[in-house]
Amino acid sequence: VLETRKMAENGGVLGGVLHEYGEKLHAFESGEIGSNKVVVVLGGLTDGLLACKYVPVLSRAVQLKGYAVIQPLLSSSYNMFGTNTLLKDVEDLTKLFSYLTTTESSGRKKAVDQVVMVGHSTGCQICVYFCLRLPKEIKSRINVKMVVLQGPISDREALGLEMPEKEIKSLLIKAKSLMEEKRNKEIVHLLYGIAPVNAERFLDLFSKGGRDDMFSSDLSDEELGNALGHMSKLKTIVAVSGRDEYVPLNTYPKLADRLAAAAGTNAEVLFLKNADHGLSSNSATNEFVNFVVNRCEGTGGIKRGRGRPKKFKPEIDNSAKRPRGRPKGWRKFKNEKIRSDVKAPKRGRGRPKGSLNKSKISHSDMNEPKPGRGRPRGSLNKKKRSHSDMKYSVGRIKSSGDATDSDAGSIERKKGRGRAIGSLNILKPPGASIEELEEQVAELENLLKAKSTKTRLNKISR
């Protein structure tokens, strides 16, 4: 549907408007700036603006559909995720939507009323938790059309791929003891060497059943249903990567199907077989962006695979001109090449077999002789007449015993090239008698015989 390859190759250059939606809280808007339809992109741990390579591509793509892209900086953005929880993220997003739905504060012509949420990695947990705890005052103002969970991984299982199990257990014990002592804000670990994590956040992220533990493969169907069941009223896309570096081997696509089942009948899976966690390749970016844009417009259909929706009807492109040679009544469809009940011609440029060309007429339909090239053999030329069609010839005049003077007067004088041998060249004016004509015929026959004899003698002498 969209040419996103060139967009991806152009890099992450993105222009837009920077908003301050709260005290020291900012959001960057791009795409169709000022639109009432927005796509809110939320990154994962250590992410902020331009969390993934596909964000600029997505912004340019949805702009064509009238959407703006909002990238909010939350209190947990960048390296501050370890000292803030999902509760704080919901509080910040509530401020954001309060700002966007008020035209006076945001300076928009139309207040935002249609929202698509796209979460990446731990941003998926933010989307799910926000939909669970969506305040009533915001719920009455906006319509969350769709939630896209791109790379919904388990932070608990991802940490197990990077850190020894013994070290993780000791940190969990330490965090639990601090929580019992009501010292939940105390730092227990410096994650990745740059991000401090307090006791409460460490348990949320890395303990089984924690607040952020929504996508682990060892959770039962019932536990997954408790975490994602409230999403059943929303259109949800679970987009997973076959080569996600933060997911244990042989986890997808089976886990993705379980997540979609837990999210309800309105959820569907997008499995990107050769993609990594952040969809860094152009092919993965193109496939993901096109999929999301199609679903934003409602042309995808829920849980119907690659096929059309059940009530799909192709739209007729009335502006399409009938190509040269196409049969009358032909119309080009936006979603189909040619209508199935119209057979396209297969002769040259499209002229059907046996049809008449405007510049050339079939011999069988000729009413008058055609001069110049292409005249059919045996047809009449306006300048030359066939011997068989001459009104009077030597044989006919001789054999006609009832010819009258009026008949002789009707014979036209033929001169110049093309006069048939044996045809009459009348030297006398009309009204000559039959006897005089017969004498002229005899003289002409003698001249012809003499001429033919002379020709033969010339050939013999040569």
C-alpha positions, 0 to 999 in steps of 0.5 A: 500500500505505501513506499516506506523504503525510501523513508527508512533510507532517509534516516531519522530526520523529523520536524515538528512541534515541541509541547510542554504538557506539564511541569518539566514534561514535554512531548514532540508532535510530528506528522499531520500537526494539529490533527484530532487523530494522534498516534502516541508512541511509547518507548521502553527502558532507557528510551525517549524520543525516536525510540526505534528506527521506524518512528520517523517512517511511521510519522510520515506514513500516518501523516498521509492518513491525517494522523499526528504522531506524539512522542511524550517524554514521561518521568520514567523516560531515558535512565529514570525508569528505575525510580518511577513506576507504571502508576507514575506513567499513567499519571503523566499520560493523563496529563498529556491527554488532558492537554491534547483534548483542550484546544486553549492550552494546546493551541489546536483547532480541533481537540484530540478525540481519536487515539492509537497507542504504539508501545515498544518493549516496556512501553507495551506494559505502559499501554496495557496498564494505562488502558486498565486504569484509564481515568473516567474524565479522559475516557469520556473525551477520547476514543482509543481506536487501537493498541499496538504492542511491538516487542512485548517482552518479559523484563524478568526473562530478559534479565535472566539472559544478561545476569547470573541467576544467583545474583538476581535472587540476591537482589530480589531478596534485598528488594523485598526486605527493603519493601518490608521496611517501607524503604521502597525508594532505596536504590538496590541496583545500577542496571546497565551501569547507568540506570539506578533502580529502587526496590519497588521498581526492581520487584515490579520488573523482575519478580514473578507476578510483579506489576510489569510482569505481563508477557512472561512465557512461564505464566499460565493462561489464567495469569495472562488473562488477568493481565490482559483480559481488559484489552478485549474491548480494544483492537489490539495488535501483538507484533513480535519478532522471530529474532528478538534478542531479549526473548529466550529461544523457541518462545515465539510464535507460540507465546504470541498466540497465547498473548493474543488469546488472553487479550480477547477476540479483537486481538491479532498477531503480526509475526515478523520472522526475521526481525530483531527487537527494535525492527532495525532492518528496512524490510521489518520497518516497512512491513510493520508500518504498512500493517499498522497504517492499514489497521488504523484505517480499518482495512485490515480486518480482525483475525482474518489473516492476510485475506479481506475483511468479511464485508470488504467491497472494492471502491470504484475509481471513477477518476480512472480513464478507460485505457486505449483499446479497453472495452466500453464500460471498463472501470479500474478498481482501487483494490482489483486490477480488472473487473472479473466479468469484463474480458480484456482484448488480446490483440495488439493494443487492445483492438478485438478481433474483427473490430473496425479500426477508425483509420482502416475499414475491413474489405468486407465492409467497403462501400466505395473503392479505396485508393492508394496502398492497401486497396484489395485485389480486384476492387475498383479504383476511382481513377482506373476501371476494370475492363470487365466493368466498362459499359462498352467494349469492342466485343460488346459493340460488335455483338450488340445488334440493337445498339442505338445512337443514344448508346454511342453518345453515352460512351465517355472518352478515356485518355491518359495512362490506364486506358484498357487495351481494346477500349474505345477512344471516340474521335467523333462527337456524339451522334455518329451512326452505327456504320461509322462506329463499325468503320472506326472499329475496323480501322482500330483493329488494323492499327493494333494488328500492325502495331503488334506485328511491328513489335514482333519484328523488332524483337526478332531483329534484336 
